[in-house]
Amino acid sequence: MLTLNLNLLYTVVNILVLFLLLRKFLYKPVMNIIAQRQKQVDDALNAAETSRQEATAALNDAQAKLRNVDAEAAARRTAYEQQAEKDKQQLLADAQKQADAILAEGKAAAEAERQHKLRQADAQTTALARAMCEKLLARSLNEQDDARLLDDLLEKAGAENGK
């Protein structure tokens, strides 16, 4: 029996030594490698999450800037349209002023021309009346001469007004 117990004891001691050796040289290094790899995976996940958050923040900033650019473009477009409308109204007002000035000048020129023609007509009428009076005074006229002079006067007046 002793031999059996001794064999059993050697076997148990061998198993314990083998367990301690395996634990020291195999189990701890493998566990350290697994822990390092777990740490690397955790660090990579944390870095990915941080990158995702940064990308989300950058995307939100870009979208906000884009909305601001759209709003600014709309505001500028509205301002340019208003300025164009003001310029259009100003141009129309200037054109109307110029048209009114040209019309007034035309009316003034037409009135001056009319006054000039009236003065000419008065001068011609006066000259014809004077000529007729001179002829009447130079000789005494009968009714036929009077009618003939009147016809001549009317013909001259008609011819000079037609010029």
Backbone as JSON, one array per atom type, in Angstrom:
{
  "sequence": "MLTLNLNLLYTVVNILVLFLLLRKFLYKPVMNIIAQRQKQVDDALNAAETSRQEATAALNDAQAKLRNVDAEAAARRTAYEQQAEKDKQQLLADAQKQADAILAEGKAAAEAERQHKLRQADAQTTALARAMCEKLLARSLNEQDDARLLDDLLEKAGAENGK",
  "N": [[0.78, -1.16, 0.0], [1.88, 1.09, 0.56], [3.4, 1.79, -1.5], [1.61, 2.46, -3.31], [0.5, 4.76, -2.28], [2.66, 6.38, -2.3], [3.16, 6.59, -4.96], [0.88, 7.84, -5.68], [1.22, 10.17, -4.31], [3.48, 11.22, -5.6], [2.38, 11.58, -8.09], [0.43, 13.5, -7.56], [2.02, 15.59, -6.67], [3.54, 16.01, -8.96], [1.55, 16.82, -10.67], [0.77, 19.17, -9.4], [3.12, 20.67, -9.61], [3.36, 20.74, -12.35], [1.01, 22.18, -12.86], [1.64, 24.65, -11.58], [3.87, 25.42, -13.07], [2.76, 25.57, -15.65], [0.93, 27.51, -15.16], [2.55, 29.7, -14.49], [4.24, 29.99, -16.76], [2.62, 29.72, -19.01], [-0.19, 30.28, -18.67], [-0.34, 32.93, -17.42], [1.17, 34.61, -19.27], [-0.42, 34.27, -21.57], [-2.85, 35.29, -20.68], [-2.03, 37.91, -20.18], [-1.48, 38.74, -22.82], [-4.02, 38.49, -23.9], [-5.32, 40.43, -22.35], [-3.94, 42.73, -23.18], [-4.67, 42.81, -25.86], [-7.43, 43.15, -25.55], [-7.38, 45.64, -24.37], [-6.35, 47.13, -26.52], [-8.44, 46.82, -28.35], [-10.51, 48.07, -26.93], [-9.4, 50.67, -26.79], [-9.35, 51.27, -29.54], [-12.1, 51.21, -30.09], [-12.93, 53.34, -28.47], [-11.53, 55.43, -29.7], [-12.74, 55.33, -32.22], [-15.36, 56.02, -31.51], [-14.92, 58.61, -30.56], [-14.0, 59.8, -32.92], [-16.3, 59.49, -34.47], [-18.06, 61.16, -33.06], [-16.74, 63.6, -33.43], [-16.92, 63.8, -36.2], [-19.69, 63.93, -36.47], [-20.17, 66.36, -35.16], [-18.73, 68.06, -36.87], [-20.21, 67.69, -39.2], [-22.7, 68.73, -38.38], [-21.92, 71.4, -37.94], [-21.18, 72.08, -40.57], [-23.66, 71.81, -41.87], [-25.1, 73.79, -40.54], [-23.65, 76.04, -41.34], [-24.17, 75.89, -44.06], [-26.95, 76.32, -44.08], [-26.89, 78.95, -43.11], [-25.52, 80.15, -45.19], [-27.34, 79.78, -47.26], [-29.48, 81.31, -46.27], [-28.23, 83.79, -46.16], [-27.66, 84.17, -48.86], [-30.24, 84.31, -49.87], [-31.09, 86.64, -48.59], [-29.31, 88.49, -49.71], [-30.08, 88.27, -52.39], [-32.69, 89.24, -52.23], [-32.12, 91.85, -51.38], [-30.69, 92.76, -53.61], [-32.68, 92.58, -55.55], [-34.49, 94.46, -54.57], [-32.88, 96.75, -54.75], [-32.52, 96.8, -57.51], [-35.15, 97.27, -58.29], [-35.52, 99.82, -57.19], [-33.61, 101.21, -58.69], [-34.74, 100.86, -61.2], [-37.16, 102.27, -60.9], [-36.08, 104.8, -60.45], [-34.78, 105.24, -62.9], [-37.02, 105.23, -64.58], [-38.35, 107.46, -63.57], [-36.46, 109.46, -64.15], [-36.46, 109.26, -66.94], [-39.1, 110.01, -67.42], [-39.01, 112.65, -66.52], [-37.21, 113.7, -68.37], [-38.68, 113.3, -70.7], [-40.88, 114.94, -70.13], [-39.55, 117.38, -70.02], [-38.61, 117.59, -72.66], [-41.06, 117.61, -73.98], [-42.12, 119.98, -72.93], [-40.25, 121.78, -73.93], [-40.76, 121.42, -76.64], [-43.41, 122.31, -76.75], [-43.01, 124.95, -75.99], [-41.37, 125.8, -78.09], [-43.14, 125.44, -80.2], [-45.12, 127.26, -79.48], [-43.62, 129.6, -79.58], [-43.02, 129.61, -82.29], [-45.62, 129.84, -83.29], [-46.32, 132.36, -82.28], [-44.44, 133.84, -83.65], [-45.27, 133.41, -86.3], [-47.8, 134.62, -86.12], [-47.04, 137.27, -85.64], [-45.72, 137.76, -88.04], [-47.89, 137.42, -89.78], [-49.5, 139.55, -88.87], [-47.8, 141.65, -89.52], [-47.71, 141.38, -92.3], [-50.4, 141.75, -92.9], [-50.7, 144.34, -92.03], [-48.91, 145.58, -93.77], [-50.13, 145.05, -96.22], [-52.57, 146.37, -95.83], [-51.63, 148.97, -95.59], [-50.52, 149.3, -98.11], [-52.81, 149.15, -99.64], [-54.23, 151.34, -98.67], [-52.53, 153.35, -99.52], [-52.8, 153.11, -102.28], [-55.49, 153.69, -102.48], [-55.6, 156.3, -101.61], [-54.02, 157.5, -103.43], [-55.49, 157.57, -105.74], [-58.83, 158.01, -106.63], [-61.28, 155.68, -106.1], [-63.58, 153.56, -107.75], [-66.42, 151.4, -107.34], [-65.85, 149.03, -108.65], [-63.06, 149.09, -108.82], [-62.5, 149.08, -106.15], [-63.46, 146.53, -105.38], [-61.76, 144.97, -106.95], [-59.22, 145.59, -105.83], [-59.61, 144.63, -103.26], [-59.9, 141.91, -103.83], [-57.33, 141.39, -104.88], [-55.81, 141.94, -102.6], [-56.72, 139.92, -100.87], [-55.84, 137.68, -102.3], [-53.06, 138.04, -102.21], [-52.65, 137.9, -99.47], [-53.5, 135.28, -99.01], [-51.59, 133.89, -100.54], [-49.19, 134.58, -99.25], [-49.59, 133.51, -96.69], [-49.6, 130.87, -97.3], [-46.99, 130.25, -97.71]],
  "CA": [[0.0, 0.0, 0.0], [2.74, 2.23, 0.6], [3.83, 2.13, -2.84], [0.51, 3.13, -3.98], [0.37, 6.09, -1.73], [3.8, 7.13, -2.73], [2.89, 6.89, -6.37], [-0.19, 8.83, -5.69], [1.81, 11.42, -3.86], [4.31, 11.71, -6.71], [1.49, 12.02, -9.15], [-0.2, 14.75, -7.12], [3.08, 16.59, -6.64], [3.84, 16.28, -10.37], [0.42, 17.59, -11.23], [0.85, 20.52, -8.83], [4.29, 21.34, -10.21], [2.96, 21.02, -13.73], [0.02, 23.25, -12.8], [2.33, 25.89, -11.27], [4.7, 25.77, -14.23], [1.86, 25.99, -16.72], [0.33, 28.77, -14.76], [3.56, 30.75, -14.55], [4.81, 30.18, -18.09], [1.65, 29.66, -20.08], [-1.47, 30.93, -18.38], [-0.16, 34.37, -17.19], [1.49, 35.34, -20.52], [-1.58, 34.25, -22.46], [-3.81, 36.23, -20.11], [-1.5, 39.25, -20.43], [-1.68, 39.03, -24.24], [-5.47, 38.7, -24.07], [-5.63, 41.72, -21.72], [-3.41, 43.77, -24.06], [-5.53, 42.86, -27.04], [-8.7, 43.73, -25.12], [-7.13, 47.07, -24.19], [-6.23, 47.71, -27.86], [-9.78, 46.86, -28.91], [-11.22, 49.14, -26.22], [-8.86, 51.96, -27.24], [-9.81, 51.49, -30.92], [-13.52, 51.55, -30.01], [-13.02, 54.71, -27.93], [-11.07, 56.34, -30.76], [-13.79, 55.35, -33.24], [-16.48, 56.79, -30.97], [-14.49, 60.01, -30.57], [-13.99, 60.23, -34.34], [-17.69, 59.59, -34.89], [-18.6, 62.37, -32.45], [-16.13, 64.74, -34.11], [-17.51, 63.86, -37.54], [-21.06, 64.41, -36.31], [-20.08, 67.79, -34.85], [-18.32, 68.75, -38.1], [-21.37, 67.65, -40.11], [-23.68, 69.71, -37.89], [-21.39, 72.73, -38.24], [-21.27, 72.31, -42.01], [-25.07, 72.01, -42.2], [-25.47, 75.11, -40.03], [-23.04, 77.03, -42.24], [-24.9, 75.83, -45.32], [-28.21, 77.03, -43.86], [-26.56, 80.37, -43.02], [-25.17, 80.61, -46.55], [-28.61, 79.86, -48.0], [-30.23, 82.47, -45.76], [-27.5, 84.99, -46.58], [-27.86, 84.31, -50.31], [-31.63, 84.78, -50.06], [-31.13, 88.03, -48.15], [-28.63, 89.29, -50.73], [-30.92, 88.28, -53.58], [-33.79, 90.17, -51.94], [-31.56, 93.21, -51.38], [-30.38, 93.12, -55.0], [-33.94, 92.79, -56.25], [-35.01, 95.75, -54.12], [-32.04, 97.8, -55.34], [-32.85, 96.85, -58.94], [-36.46, 97.92, -58.42], [-35.3, 101.24, -56.94], [-32.93, 101.74, -59.87], [-35.72, 100.89, -62.29], [-38.07, 103.39, -60.63], [-35.31, 106.03, -60.65], [-34.62, 105.41, -64.35], [-38.31, 105.62, -65.14], [-38.62, 108.85, -63.16], [-35.58, 110.31, -64.94], [-36.96, 109.26, -68.31], [-40.33, 110.81, -67.44], [-38.59, 114.05, -66.4], [-36.65, 114.1, -69.65], [-39.79, 113.38, -71.66], [-41.64, 116.15, -69.81], [-38.74, 118.53, -70.42], [-38.64, 117.64, -74.13], [-42.41, 118.04, -74.35], [-42.24, 121.41, -72.59], [-39.46, 122.52, -74.92], [-41.5, 121.36, -77.9], [-44.56, 123.21, -76.64], [-42.49, 126.32, -75.99], [-40.93, 126.1, -79.46], [-44.34, 125.57, -81.03], [-45.76, 128.54, -79.11], [-42.79, 130.67, -80.12], [-43.24, 129.59, -83.74], [-46.97, 130.38, -83.52], [-46.24, 133.8, -82.05], [-43.67, 134.41, -84.76], [-46.15, 133.4, -87.48], [-48.83, 135.65, -85.91], [-46.41, 138.58, -85.87], [-45.52, 137.88, -89.48], [-49.2, 137.64, -90.4], [-49.89, 140.93, -88.54], [-46.96, 142.56, -90.31], [-48.15, 141.29, -93.69], [-51.71, 142.38, -92.97], [-50.46, 145.77, -91.93], [-48.28, 146.03, -95.02], [-51.16, 145.02, -97.27], [-53.52, 147.44, -95.56], [-50.94, 150.22, -95.91], [-50.42, 149.4, -99.57], [-54.16, 149.42, -100.13], [-54.55, 152.71, -98.34], [-51.75, 154.21, -100.4], [-53.42, 153.08, -103.6], [-56.78, 154.39, -102.39], [-55.35, 157.72, -101.46], [-53.4, 158.0, -104.65], [-56.54, 157.8, -106.73], [-60.15, 157.72, -106.1], [-61.69, 154.4, -106.64], [-65.01, 153.28, -107.86], [-66.76, 150.13, -106.71], [-65.13, 147.95, -109.33], [-61.66, 149.16, -108.39], [-62.49, 148.67, -104.74], [-63.62, 145.07, -105.36], [-60.55, 144.38, -107.51], [-58.18, 145.77, -104.83], [-59.9, 143.7, -102.17], [-59.55, 140.56, -104.31], [-55.86, 141.33, -104.94], [-55.34, 141.88, -101.21], [-57.01, 138.57, -100.35], [-54.96, 136.73, -102.99], [-51.72, 138.21, -101.65], [-52.69, 137.38, -98.08], [-53.57, 133.82, -99.13], [-50.31, 133.41, -101.08], [-48.14, 134.72, -98.23], [-49.86, 132.57, -95.6], [-49.31, 129.53, -97.8], [-45.54, 130.05, -97.77]],
  "C": [[0.84, 1.25, 0.0], [3.18, 2.67, -0.79], [2.72, 2.86, -3.59], [0.37, 4.55, -3.48], [1.54, 6.97, -2.2], [3.64, 7.51, -4.21], [1.81, 7.97, -6.49], [0.36, 10.2, -5.28], [2.7, 12.0, -4.95], [3.44, 12.24, -7.84], [0.86, 13.35, -8.78], [0.84, 15.86, -7.14], [3.43, 16.97, -8.09], [2.74, 17.14, -11.01], [0.48, 19.01, -10.69], [2.02, 21.29, -9.43], [3.95, 21.71, -11.66], [1.95, 22.16, -13.78], [0.71, 24.6, -12.54], [3.2, 26.34, -12.45], [3.83, 26.26, -15.4], [1.24, 27.36, -16.4], [1.32, 29.91, -14.92], [4.0, 31.01, -15.98], [3.78, 30.19, -19.23], [0.42, 30.5, -19.78], [-1.29, 32.44, -18.21], [0.23, 35.1, -18.48], [0.31, 35.37, -21.5], [-2.63, 35.24, -21.96], [-3.35, 37.67, -20.31], [-1.71, 39.66, -21.89], [-3.16, 39.29, -24.51], [-5.87, 40.05, -23.49], [-5.13, 42.87, -22.6], [-4.29, 43.93, -25.31], [-6.89, 43.47, -26.7], [-8.55, 45.24, -24.94], [-7.02, 47.76, -25.54], [-7.61, 47.84, -28.52], [-10.6, 47.97, -28.25], [-10.74, 50.52, -26.65], [-9.34, 52.28, -28.66], [-11.3, 51.86, -30.93], [-13.71, 52.97, -29.49], [-12.59, 55.73, -28.99], [-12.13, 56.44, -31.86], [-14.99, 56.17, -32.77], [-16.15, 58.29, -30.96], [-14.5, 60.57, -31.99], [-15.42, 60.4, -34.85], [-18.33, 60.86, -34.33], [-18.04, 63.62, -33.13], [-16.73, 64.91, -35.5], [-18.94, 64.37, -37.48], [-21.08, 65.91, -36.02], [-19.69, 68.58, -36.11], [-19.47, 68.78, -39.11], [-22.43, 68.67, -39.68], [-23.22, 71.14, -38.16], [-21.52, 73.06, -39.72], [-22.72, 72.56, -42.44], [-25.55, 73.39, -41.72], [-24.9, 76.21, -40.93], [-23.79, 77.06, -43.57], [-26.25, 76.54, -45.2], [-27.97, 78.54, -43.79], [-26.23, 80.94, -44.4], [-26.44, 80.74, -47.38], [-29.41, 81.09, -47.57], [-29.56, 83.77, -46.21], [-27.69, 85.24, -48.08], [-29.27, 84.82, -50.6], [-31.74, 86.26, -49.67], [-30.46, 88.94, -49.19], [-29.47, 89.39, -51.99], [-32.08, 89.26, -53.4], [-33.29, 91.61, -51.98], [-31.25, 93.65, -52.81], [-31.65, 93.37, -55.79], [-34.56, 94.13, -55.86], [-34.22, 96.9, -54.73], [-32.33, 97.93, -56.83], [-34.19, 97.54, -59.16], [-36.33, 99.43, -58.19], [-34.63, 101.89, -58.15], [-33.89, 101.86, -61.04], [-36.65, 102.08, -62.12], [-37.35, 104.73, -60.87], [-35.12, 106.29, -62.14], [-35.92, 105.84, -65.01], [-38.65, 107.06, -64.8], [-37.75, 109.81, -63.97], [-36.06, 110.41, -66.38], [-38.22, 110.1, -68.43], [-39.99, 112.3, -67.36], [-38.04, 114.54, -67.73], [-37.74, 114.23, -70.7], [-40.62, 114.63, -71.41], [-40.88, 117.39, -70.25], [-38.75, 118.69, -71.94], [-40.0, 118.12, -74.61], [-42.6, 119.53, -74.07], [-41.45, 122.26, -73.58], [-40.18, 122.56, -76.26], [-42.69, 122.3, -77.88], [-44.1, 124.66, -76.69], [-42.04, 126.72, -77.39], [-42.13, 126.28, -80.37], [-45.05, 126.89, -80.74], [-44.96, 129.7, -79.66], [-42.97, 130.77, -81.64], [-44.61, 130.19, -84.09], [-46.98, 131.9, -83.35], [-45.5, 134.49, -83.19], [-44.54, 134.5, -86.01], [-47.26, 134.47, -87.34], [-48.26, 137.04, -86.14], [-46.17, 138.82, -87.36], [-46.85, 138.18, -90.18], [-49.69, 139.07, -90.12], [-49.1, 141.93, -89.38], [-47.4, 142.56, -91.77], [-49.51, 141.98, -93.87], [-51.57, 143.89, -92.93], [-49.87, 146.33, -93.22], [-49.3, 146.07, -96.15], [-52.18, 146.15, -97.08], [-52.89, 148.79, -95.91], [-50.87, 150.41, -97.42], [-51.78, 149.74, -100.16], [-54.55, 150.86, -99.85], [-53.8, 153.68, -99.24], [-52.38, 154.29, -101.78], [-54.74, 153.84, -103.58], [-56.57, 155.89, -102.31], [-54.76, 158.3, -102.74], [-54.44, 158.25, -105.73], [-57.88, 157.52, -106.12], [-60.68, 156.53, -106.86], [-63.19, 154.34, -106.79], [-65.24, 151.9, -107.25], [-66.02, 148.97, -107.36], [-63.67, 147.93, -108.9], [-61.53, 148.68, -106.95], [-62.58, 147.16, -104.62], [-62.36, 144.4, -105.88], [-59.4, 144.49, -106.51], [-58.38, 144.8, -103.66], [-59.55, 142.28, -102.58], [-58.03, 140.38, -104.37], [-55.27, 141.18, -103.54], [-55.55, 140.48, -100.63], [-56.12, 137.53, -101.01], [-53.55, 136.8, -102.42], [-51.63, 137.63, -100.24], [-52.71, 135.86, -98.11], [-52.25, 133.24, -99.61], [-49.22, 133.49, -100.04], [-48.35, 133.8, -97.05], [-49.54, 131.15, -96.02], [-47.81, 129.23, -97.83], [-45.06, 129.24, -96.64]]
}
